[in-house]
Amino acid sequence: MKWLNKLLYFSNKNSNKNEYNLSETEIQKIQYCLSVSKNENGFLALLNDKKFFFYPEDSENCCFIMYGEKGTSYIAMGDPIGYEEFFEKAIH
C-alpha cells in the first residue's frame, strides 16, 4: 500500500488546479495516520488537492480530517483518519 500512496502522491503532485503545498512534516504525519487507519479511502489524502486539520496538532499520534474550500465553506472528505480515540474531539 505504501508504494501506491507514493505513486499517487508523485503522479498528481503537479497536475491539480487546487494544489496545496504540504510541508515534509505534514506529509509524514499524513503517511503515519494512514498506516494506523482502518479507513479505506485514506489514500486520497495524497492527491495533493486537499487541506488538512490535524488533531492534536503537535502530536505524532493523531488523526486528521481532509477538506476542501468552496467559497466560504469547508467541505470535509469523509471521516477522520488516524487514531480513533481522537475522532470525536477532532470533529468538535
PDB file as gemmi writes it, atoms N, CA and C in Angstrom:
CRYST1    1.000    1.000    1.000  90.00  90.00  90.00 P 1                      
ATOM      1  N   MET A   1       0.824  -1.197   0.000  1.00  0.00           N  
ATOM      2  CA  MET A   1       0.000   0.000   0.000  1.00  0.00           C  
ATOM      3  C   MET A   1       0.867   1.259   0.000  1.00  0.00           C  
ATOM      4  N   LYS A   2       2.050   1.209   0.642  1.00  0.00           N  
ATOM      5  CA  LYS A   2       2.902   2.392   0.668  1.00  0.00           C  
ATOM      6  C   LYS A   2       3.331   2.796  -0.738  1.00  0.00           C  
ATOM      7  N   TRP A   3       3.612   1.828  -1.583  1.00  0.00           N  
ATOM      8  CA  TRP A   3       4.034   2.155  -2.951  1.00  0.00           C  
ATOM      9  C   TRP A   3       2.908   2.841  -3.707  1.00  0.00           C  
ATOM     10  N   LEU A   4       1.647   2.424  -3.443  1.00  0.00           N  
ATOM     11  CA  LEU A   4       0.506   3.051  -4.099  1.00  0.00           C  
ATOM     12  C   LEU A   4       0.357   4.499  -3.632  1.00  0.00           C  
ATOM     13  N   ASN A   5       0.521   4.720  -2.323  1.00  0.00           N  
ATOM     14  CA  ASN A   5       0.442   6.086  -1.791  1.00  0.00           C  
ATOM     15  C   ASN A   5       1.486   6.979  -2.442  1.00  0.00           C  
ATOM     16  N   LYS A   6       2.707   6.491  -2.551  1.00  0.00           N  
ATOM     17  CA  LYS A   6       3.773   7.289  -3.149  1.00  0.00           C  
ATOM     18  C   LYS A   6       3.505   7.534  -4.626  1.00  0.00           C  
ATOM     19  N   LEU A   7       3.028   6.515  -5.324  1.00  0.00           N  
ATOM     20  CA  LEU A   7       2.723   6.661  -6.742  1.00  0.00           C  
ATOM     21  C   LEU A   7       1.654   7.725  -6.957  1.00  0.00           C  
ATOM     22  N   LEU A   8       0.586   7.666  -6.172  1.00  0.00           N  
ATOM     23  CA  LEU A   8      -0.481   8.659  -6.292  1.00  0.00           C  
ATOM     24  C   LEU A   8       0.014  10.054  -5.948  1.00  0.00           C  
ATOM     25  N   TYR A   9       0.820  10.143  -4.907  1.00  0.00           N  
ATOM     26  CA  TYR A   9       1.327  11.446  -4.488  1.00  0.00           C  
ATOM     27  C   TYR A   9       2.179  12.081  -5.588  1.00  0.00           C  
ATOM     28  N   PHE A  10       3.144  11.340  -6.097  1.00  0.00           N  
ATOM     29  CA  PHE A  10       4.054  11.916  -7.082  1.00  0.00           C  
ATOM     30  C   PHE A  10       3.409  12.095  -8.452  1.00  0.00           C  
ATOM     31  N   SER A  11       2.494  11.212  -8.829  1.00  0.00           N  
ATOM     32  CA  SER A  11       1.871  11.350 -10.141  1.00  0.00           C  
ATOM     33  C   SER A  11       0.899  12.520 -10.196  1.00  0.00           C  
ATOM     34  N   ASN A  12       0.364  12.907  -9.057  1.00  0.00           N  
ATOM     35  CA  ASN A  12      -0.594  14.012  -9.026  1.00  0.00           C  
ATOM     36  C   ASN A  12      -0.016  15.293  -8.453  1.00  0.00           C  
ATOM     37  N   LYS A  13       1.231  15.279  -8.122  1.00  0.00           N  
ATOM     38  CA  LYS A  13       1.836  16.416  -7.445  1.00  0.00           C  
ATOM     39  C   LYS A  13       1.694  17.714  -8.233  1.00  0.00           C  
ATOM     40  N   ASN A  14       1.858  17.674  -9.524  1.00  0.00           N  
ATOM     41  CA  ASN A  14       1.822  18.895 -10.321  1.00  0.00           C  
ATOM     42  C   ASN A  14       0.616  18.999 -11.236  1.00  0.00           C  
ATOM     43  N   SER A  15      -0.347  18.098 -11.115  1.00  0.00           N  
ATOM     44  CA  SER A  15      -1.444  18.095 -12.074  1.00  0.00           C  
ATOM     45  C   SER A  15      -2.752  18.676 -11.551  1.00  0.00           C  
ATOM     46  N   ASN A  16      -2.810  19.089 -10.312  1.00  0.00           N  
ATOM     47  CA  ASN A  16      -4.057  19.579  -9.731  1.00  0.00           C  
ATOM     48  C   ASN A  16      -4.170  21.085  -9.817  1.00  0.00           C  
ATOM     49  N   LYS A  17      -5.356  21.568 -10.156  1.00  0.00           N  
ATOM     50  CA  LYS A  17      -5.597  23.003 -10.205  1.00  0.00           C  
ATOM     51  C   LYS A  17      -5.523  23.614  -8.815  1.00  0.00           C  
ATOM     52  N   ASN A  18      -6.090  22.944  -7.829  1.00  0.00           N  
ATOM     53  CA  ASN A  18      -6.117  23.435  -6.456  1.00  0.00           C  
ATOM     54  C   ASN A  18      -5.029  22.764  -5.642  1.00  0.00           C  
ATOM     55  N   GLU A  19      -3.826  22.850  -6.099  1.00  0.00           N  
ATOM     56  CA  GLU A  19      -2.729  22.172  -5.417  1.00  0.00           C  
ATOM     57  C   GLU A  19      -2.336  22.923  -4.159  1.00  0.00           C  
ATOM     58  N   TYR A  20      -2.143  22.185  -3.086  1.00  0.00           N  
ATOM     59  CA  TYR A  20      -1.708  22.739  -1.822  1.00  0.00           C  
ATOM     60  C   TYR A  20      -0.319  22.209  -1.537  1.00  0.00           C  
ATOM     61  N   ASN A  21       0.565  23.085  -1.158  1.00  0.00           N  
ATOM     62  CA  ASN A  21       1.929  22.682  -0.851  1.00  0.00           C  
ATOM     63  C   ASN A  21       2.021  22.254   0.603  1.00  0.00           C  
ATOM     64  N   LEU A  22       2.223  20.970   0.813  1.00  0.00           N  
ATOM     65  CA  LEU A  22       2.340  20.431   2.158  1.00  0.00           C  
ATOM     66  C   LEU A  22       3.801  20.415   2.569  1.00  0.00           C  
ATOM     67  N   SER A  23       4.021  20.656   3.844  1.00  0.00           N  
ATOM     68  CA  SER A  23       5.394  20.567   4.351  1.00  0.00           C  
ATOM     69  C   SER A  23       5.771  19.094   4.492  1.00  0.00           C  
ATOM     70  N   GLU A  24       7.050  18.846   4.597  1.00  0.00           N  
ATOM     71  CA  GLU A  24       7.531  17.472   4.778  1.00  0.00           C  
ATOM     72  C   GLU A  24       6.969  16.882   6.071  1.00  0.00           C  
ATOM     73  N   THR A  25       6.836  17.703   7.115  1.00  0.00           N  
ATOM     74  CA  THR A  25       6.271  17.252   8.390  1.00  0.00           C  
ATOM     75  C   THR A  25       4.814  16.835   8.219  1.00  0.00           C  
ATOM     76  N   GLU A  26       4.048  17.623   7.479  1.00  0.00           N  
ATOM     77  CA  GLU A  26       2.643  17.285   7.239  1.00  0.00           C  
ATOM     78  C   GLU A  26       2.527  15.986   6.440  1.00  0.00           C  
ATOM     79  N   ILE A  27       3.369  15.812   5.452  1.00  0.00           N  
ATOM     80  CA  ILE A  27       3.340  14.575   4.654  1.00  0.00           C  
ATOM     81  C   ILE A  27       3.654  13.379   5.531  1.00  0.00           C  
ATOM     82  N   GLN A  28       4.637  13.505   6.413  1.00  0.00           N  
ATOM     83  CA  GLN A  28       4.987  12.407   7.314  1.00  0.00           C  
ATOM     84  C   GLN A  28       3.832  12.091   8.266  1.00  0.00           C  
ATOM     85  N   LYS A  29       3.167  13.126   8.791  1.00  0.00           N  
ATOM     86  CA  LYS A  29       2.016  12.897   9.678  1.00  0.00           C  
ATOM     87  C   LYS A  29       0.888  12.199   8.934  1.00  0.00           C  
ATOM     88  N   ILE A  30       0.634  12.632   7.707  1.00  0.00           N  
ATOM     89  CA  ILE A  30      -0.424  12.014   6.902  1.00  0.00           C  
ATOM     90  C   ILE A  30      -0.102  10.544   6.664  1.00  0.00           C  
ATOM     91  N   GLN A  31       1.122  10.253   6.261  1.00  0.00           N  
ATOM     92  CA  GLN A  31       1.505   8.872   5.989  1.00  0.00           C  
ATOM     93  C   GLN A  31       1.432   8.018   7.246  1.00  0.00           C  
ATOM     94  N   TYR A  32       1.813   8.586   8.388  1.00  0.00           N  
ATOM     95  CA  TYR A  32       1.720   7.841   9.641  1.00  0.00           C  
ATOM     96  C   TYR A  32       0.268   7.556   9.994  1.00  0.00           C  
ATOM     97  N   CYS A  33      -0.584   8.559   9.887  1.00  0.00           N  
ATOM     98  CA  CYS A  33      -2.008   8.359  10.184  1.00  0.00           C  
ATOM     99  C   CYS A  33      -2.622   7.320   9.246  1.00  0.00           C  
ATOM    100  N   LEU A  34      -2.212   7.338   7.987  1.00  0.00           N  
ATOM    101  CA  LEU A  34      -2.707   6.338   7.038  1.00  0.00           C  
ATOM    102  C   LEU A  34      -2.287   4.935   7.447  1.00  0.00           C  
ATOM    103  N   SER A  35      -1.091   4.806   8.000  1.00  0.00           N  
ATOM    104  CA  SER A  35      -0.592   3.479   8.376  1.00  0.00           C  
ATOM    105  C   SER A  35      -1.339   2.877   9.563  1.00  0.00           C  
ATOM    106  N   VAL A  36      -1.956   3.710  10.410  1.00  0.00           N  
ATOM    107  CA  VAL A  36      -2.686   3.201  11.567  1.00  0.00           C  
ATOM    108  C   VAL A  36      -4.201   3.242  11.375  1.00  0.00           C  
ATOM    109  N   SER A  37      -4.648   3.741  10.229  1.00  0.00           N  
ATOM    110  CA  SER A  37      -6.076   3.919   9.977  1.00  0.00           C  
ATOM    111  C   SER A  37      -6.719   2.683   9.373  1.00  0.00           C  
ATOM    112  N   LYS A  38      -7.997   2.525   9.671  1.00  0.00           N  
ATOM    113  CA  LYS A  38      -8.804   1.468   9.064  1.00  0.00           C  
ATOM    114  C   LYS A  38      -9.607   2.003   7.878  1.00  0.00           C  
ATOM    115  N   ASN A  39      -9.518   3.292   7.627  1.00  0.00           N  
ATOM    116  CA  ASN A  39     -10.269   3.940   6.563  1.00  0.00           C  
ATOM    117  C   ASN A  39      -9.685   3.575   5.200  1.00  0.00           C  
ATOM    118  N   GLU A  40     -10.499   3.007   4.356  1.00  0.00           N  
ATOM    119  CA  GLU A  40     -10.036   2.553   3.043  1.00  0.00           C  
ATOM    120  C   GLU A  40      -9.835   3.689   2.049  1.00  0.00           C  
ATOM    121  N   ASN A  41     -10.399   4.850   2.313  1.00  0.00           N  
ATOM    122  CA  ASN A  41     -10.285   5.980   1.395  1.00  0.00           C  
ATOM    123  C   ASN A  41      -9.169   6.945   1.779  1.00  0.00           C  
ATOM    124  N   GLY A  42      -8.398   6.585   2.763  1.00  0.00           N  
ATOM    125  CA  GLY A  42      -7.357   7.471   3.256  1.00  0.00           C  
ATOM    126  C   GLY A  42      -6.306   7.844   2.239  1.00  0.00           C  
ATOM    127  N   PHE A  43      -6.042   6.956   1.287  1.00  0.00           N  
ATOM    128  CA  PHE A  43      -5.015   7.243   0.289  1.00  0.00           C  
ATOM    129  C   PHE A  43      -5.345   8.480  -0.542  1.00  0.00           C  
ATOM    130  N   LEU A  44      -6.608   8.905  -0.550  1.00  0.00           N  
ATOM    131  CA  LEU A  44      -6.993  10.111  -1.286  1.00  0.00           C  
ATOM    132  C   LEU A  44      -6.323  11.367  -0.709  1.00  0.00           C  
ATOM    133  N   ALA A  45      -5.812  11.245   0.499  1.00  0.00           N  
ATOM    134  CA  ALA A  45      -5.116  12.369   1.114  1.00  0.00           C  
ATOM    135  C   ALA A  45      -3.875  12.760   0.327  1.00  0.00           C  
ATOM    136  N   LEU A  46      -3.291  11.827  -0.394  1.00  0.00           N  
ATOM    137  CA  LEU A  46      -2.044  12.090  -1.090  1.00  0.00           C  
ATOM    138  C   LEU A  46      -2.232  12.650  -2.494  1.00  0.00           C  
ATOM    139  N   LEU A  47      -3.457  12.968  -2.870  1.00  0.00           N  
ATOM    140  CA  LEU A  47      -3.699  13.539  -4.187  1.00  0.00           C  
ATOM    141  C   LEU A  47      -3.310  15.008  -4.261  1.00  0.00           C  
ATOM    142  N   ASN A  48      -2.972  15.593  -3.128  1.00  0.00           N  
ATOM    143  CA  ASN A  48      -2.457  16.965  -3.062  1.00  0.00           C  
ATOM    144  C   ASN A  48      -3.467  18.022  -3.506  1.00  0.00           C  
ATOM    145  N   ASP A  49      -4.763  17.722  -3.343  1.00  0.00           N  
ATOM    146  CA  ASP A  49      -5.788  18.700  -3.703  1.00  0.00           C  
ATOM    147  C   ASP A  49      -6.671  19.060  -2.512  1.00  0.00           C  
ATOM    148  N   LYS A  50      -6.205  18.743  -1.314  1.00  0.00           N  
ATOM    149  CA  LYS A  50      -6.978  18.994  -0.106  1.00  0.00           C  
ATOM    150  C   LYS A  50      -6.123  19.701   0.935  1.00  0.00           C  
ATOM    151  N   LYS A  51      -6.798  20.271   1.913  1.00  0.00           N  
ATOM    152  CA  LYS A  51      -6.135  20.811   3.091  1.00  0.00           C  
ATOM    153  C   LYS A  51      -6.399  19.842   4.239  1.00  0.00           C  
ATOM    154  N   PHE A  52      -5.660  20.028   5.354  1.00  0.00           N  
ATOM    155  CA  PHE A  52      -5.751  19.084   6.459  1.00  0.00           C  
ATOM    156  C   PHE A  52      -5.862  19.790   7.791  1.00  0.00           C  
ATOM    157  N   PHE A  53      -6.731  19.244   8.622  1.00  0.00           N  
ATOM    158  CA  PHE A  53      -6.831  19.670  10.015  1.00  0.00           C  
ATOM    159  C   PHE A  53      -6.306  18.494  10.834  1.00  0.00           C  
ATOM    160  N   PHE A  54      -5.206  18.709  11.559  1.00  0.00           N  
ATOM    161  CA  PHE A  54      -4.625  17.660  12.398  1.00  0.00           C  
ATOM    162  C   PHE A  54      -5.062  17.849  13.840  1.00  0.00           C  
ATOM    163  N   TYR A  55      -5.402  16.754  14.490  1.00  0.00           N  
ATOM    164  CA  TYR A  55      -5.731  16.803  15.922  1.00  0.00           C  
ATOM    165  C   TYR A  55      -5.064  15.625  16.609  1.00  0.00           C  
ATOM    166  N   PRO A  56      -4.413  15.830  17.735  1.00  0.00           N  
ATOM    167  CA  PRO A  56      -3.895  17.113  18.203  1.00  0.00           C  
ATOM    168  C   PRO A  56      -2.768  17.574  17.292  1.00  0.00           C  
ATOM    169  N   GLU A  57      -2.646  18.856  17.198  1.00  0.00           N  
ATOM    170  CA  GLU A  57      -1.760  19.470  16.214  1.00  0.00           C  
ATOM    171  C   GLU A  57      -0.290  19.129  16.416  1.00  0.00           C  
ATOM    172  N   ASP A  58       0.135  19.045  17.661  1.00  0.00           N  
ATOM    173  CA  ASP A  58       1.560  18.884  17.942  1.00  0.00           C  
ATOM    174  C   ASP A  58       1.956  17.457  18.316  1.00  0.00           C  
ATOM    175  N   SER A  59       1.147  16.483  18.000  1.00  0.00           N  
ATOM    176  CA  SER A  59       1.430  15.108  18.379  1.00  0.00           C  
ATOM    177  C   SER A  59       1.637  14.234  17.151  1.00  0.00           C  
ATOM    178  N   GLU A  60       2.527  13.266  17.276  1.00  0.00           N  
ATOM    179  CA  GLU A  60       2.694  12.295  16.203  1.00  0.00           C  
ATOM    180  C   GLU A  60       1.506  11.334  16.168  1.00  0.00           C  
ATOM    181  N   ASN A  61       0.964  11.031  17.332  1.00  0.00           N  
ATOM    182  CA  ASN A  61      -0.163  10.100  17.436  1.00  0.00           C  
ATOM    183  C   ASN A  61      -1.456  10.887  17.311  1.00  0.00           C  
ATOM    184  N   CYS A  62      -1.870  11.120  16.101  1.00  0.00           N  
ATOM    185  CA  CYS A  62      -3.006  12.000  15.885  1.00  0.00           C  
ATOM    186  C   CYS A  62      -3.940  11.446  14.826  1.00  0.00           C  
ATOM    187  N   CYS A  63      -4.884  12.266  14.459  1.00  0.00           N  
ATOM    188  CA  CYS A  63      -5.753  11.959  13.329  1.00  0.00           C  
ATOM    189  C   CYS A  63      -5.885  13.244  12.516  1.00  0.00           C  
ATOM    190  N   PHE A  64      -6.417  13.116  11.326  1.00  0.00           N  
ATOM    191  CA  PHE A  64      -6.633  14.304  10.512  1.00  0.00           C  
ATOM    192  C   PHE A  64      -7.955  14.206   9.782  1.00  0.00           C  
ATOM    193  N   ILE A  65      -8.456  15.374   9.436  1.00  0.00           N  
ATOM    194  CA  ILE A  65      -9.642  15.487   8.590  1.00  0.00           C  
ATOM    195  C   ILE A  65      -9.182  16.213   7.339  1.00  0.00           C  
ATOM    196  N   MET A  66      -9.421  15.607   6.190  1.00  0.00           N  
ATOM    197  CA  MET A  66      -9.061  16.282   4.949  1.00  0.00           C  
ATOM    198  C   MET A  66     -10.284  17.039   4.456  1.00  0.00           C  
ATOM    199  N   TYR A  67     -10.042  18.230   3.901  1.00  0.00           N  
ATOM    200  CA  TYR A  67     -11.147  19.070   3.467  1.00  0.00           C  
ATOM    201  C   TYR A  67     -10.733  19.944   2.292  1.00  0.00           C  
ATOM    202  N   GLY A  68     -11.726  20.462   1.646  1.00  0.00           N  
ATOM    203  CA  GLY A  68     -11.516  21.412   0.567  1.00  0.00           C  
ATOM    204  C   GLY A  68     -12.303  22.670   0.861  1.00  0.00           C  
ATOM    205  N   GLU A  69     -11.981  23.732   0.166  1.00  0.00           N  
ATOM    206  CA  GLU A  69     -12.684  25.001   0.341  1.00  0.00           C  
ATOM    207  C   GLU A  69     -13.456  25.330  -0.920  1.00  0.00           C  
ATOM    208  N   LYS A  70     -14.694  25.725  -0.732  1.00  0.00           N  
ATOM    209  CA  LYS A  70     -15.536  26.177  -1.840  1.00  0.00           C  
ATOM    210  C   LYS A  70     -16.213  27.455  -1.376  1.00  0.00           C  
ATOM    211  N   GLY A  71     -15.749  28.574  -1.899  1.00  0.00           N  
ATOM    212  CA  GLY A  71     -16.274  29.850  -1.422  1.00  0.00           C  
ATOM    213  C   GLY A  71     -15.907  30.052   0.029  1.00  0.00           C  
ATOM    214  N   THR A  72     -16.930  30.238   0.864  1.00  0.00           N  
ATOM    215  CA  THR A  72     -16.699  30.413   2.298  1.00  0.00           C  
ATOM    216  C   THR A  72     -16.985  29.144   3.085  1.00  0.00           C  
ATOM    217  N   SER A  73     -17.126  28.023   2.392  1.00  0.00           N  
ATOM    218  CA  SER A  73     -17.436  26.751   3.044  1.00  0.00           C  
ATOM    219  C   SER A  73     -16.235  25.823   3.063  1.00  0.00           C  
ATOM    220  N   TYR A  74     -16.156  25.025   4.115  1.00  0.00           N  
ATOM    221  CA  TYR A  74     -15.156  23.972   4.231  1.00  0.00           C  
ATOM    222  C   TYR A  74     -15.892  22.641   4.098  1.00  0.00           C  
ATOM    223  N   ILE A  75     -15.457  21.816   3.164  1.00  0.00           N  
ATOM    224  CA  ILE A  75     -16.154  20.562   2.894  1.00  0.00           C  
ATOM    225  C   ILE A  75     -15.231  19.405   3.232  1.00  0.00           C  
ATOM    226  N   ALA A  76     -15.607  18.638   4.269  1.00  0.00           N  
ATOM    227  CA  ALA A  76     -14.790  17.501   4.717  1.00  0.00           C  
ATOM    228  C   ALA A  76     -14.924  16.344   3.747  1.00  0.00           C  
ATOM    229  N   MET A  77     -13.814  15.661   3.544  1.00  0.00           N  
ATOM    230  CA  MET A  77     -13.780  14.476   2.688  1.00  0.00           C  
ATOM    231  C   MET A  77     -13.855  13.255   3.594  1.00  0.00           C  
ATOM    232  N   GLY A  78     -15.041  12.931   4.030  1.00  0.00           N  
ATOM    233  CA  GLY A  78     -15.248  11.723   4.820  1.00  0.00           C  
ATOM    234  C   GLY A  78     -14.873  11.847   6.281  1.00  0.00           C  
ATOM    235  N   ASP A  79     -14.717  10.685   6.889  1.00  0.00           N  
ATOM    236  CA  ASP A  79     -14.410  10.583   8.315  1.00  0.00           C  
ATOM    237  C   ASP A  79     -12.947  10.935   8.580  1.00  0.00           C  
ATOM    238  N   PRO A  80     -12.635  11.216   9.862  1.00  0.00           N  
ATOM    239  CA  PRO A  80     -11.229  11.428  10.218  1.00  0.00           C  
ATOM    240  C   PRO A  80     -10.407  10.162   9.933  1.00  0.00           C  
ATOM    241  N   ILE A  81      -9.112  10.345   9.825  1.00  0.00           N  
ATOM    242  CA  ILE A  81      -8.195   9.252   9.529  1.00  0.00           C  
ATOM    243  C   ILE A  81      -7.080   9.273  10.555  1.00  0.00           C  
ATOM    244  N   GLY A  82      -6.803   8.123  11.136  1.00  0.00           N  
ATOM    245  CA  GLY A  82      -5.736   8.020  12.128  1.00  0.00           C  
ATOM    246  C   GLY A  82      -6.221   7.281  13.349  1.00  0.00           C  
ATOM    247  N   TYR A  83      -5.793   7.754  14.514  1.00  0.00           N  
ATOM    248  CA  TYR A  83      -6.167   7.121  15.773  1.00  0.00           C  
ATOM    249  C   TYR A  83      -7.615   7.445  16.130  1.00  0.00           C  
ATOM    250  N   GLU A  84      -8.414   6.398  16.279  1.00  0.00           N  
ATOM    251  CA  GLU A  84      -9.852   6.559  16.513  1.00  0.00           C  
ATOM    252  C   GLU A  84     -10.184   7.279  17.811  1.00  0.00           C  
ATOM    253  N   GLU A  85      -9.328   7.192  18.828  1.00  0.00           N  
ATOM    254  CA  GLU A  85      -9.642   7.837  20.109  1.00  0.00           C  
ATOM    255  C   GLU A  85      -9.672   9.358  20.008  1.00  0.00           C  
ATOM    256  N   PHE A  86      -9.151   9.923  18.920  1.00  0.00           N  
ATOM    257  CA  PHE A  86      -9.168  11.374  18.741  1.00  0.00           C  
ATOM    258  C   PHE A  86     -10.297  11.852  17.834  1.00  0.00           C  
ATOM    259  N   PHE A  87     -11.028  10.949  17.209  1.00  0.00           N  
ATOM    260  CA  PHE A  87     -12.025  11.332  16.213  1.00  0.00           C  
ATOM    261  C   PHE A  87     -13.070  12.307  16.739  1.00  0.00           C  
ATOM    262  N   GLU A  88     -13.666  11.996  17.885  1.00  0.00           N  
ATOM    263  CA  GLU A  88     -14.740  12.831  18.410  1.00  0.00           C  
ATOM    264  C   GLU A  88     -14.264  14.257  18.694  1.00  0.00           C  
ATOM    265  N   LYS A  89     -13.101  14.369  19.343  1.00  0.00           N  
ATOM    266  CA  LYS A  89     -12.559  15.702  19.643  1.00  0.00           C  
ATOM    267  C   LYS A  89     -12.175  16.447  18.369  1.00  0.00           C  
ATOM    268  N   ALA A  90     -11.648  15.727  17.384  1.00  0.00           N  
ATOM    269  CA  ALA A  90     -11.261  16.375  16.120  1.00  0.00           C  
ATOM    270  C   ALA A  90     -12.482  16.942  15.421  1.00  0.00           C  
ATOM    271  N   ILE A  91     -13.575  16.230  15.447  1.00  0.00           N  
ATOM    272  CA  ILE A  91     -14.799  16.694  14.793  1.00  0.00           C  
ATOM    273  C   ILE A  91     -15.356  17.931  15.463  1.00  0.00           C  
ATOM    274  N   HIS A  92     -15.269  17.955  16.800  1.00  0.00           N  
ATOM    275  CA  HIS A  92     -15.765  19.143  17.538  1.00  0.00           C  
ATOM    276  C   HIS A  92     -14.851  20.301  17.325  1.00  0.00           C  
TER     277      HIS A  92                                                      
END                                                                             
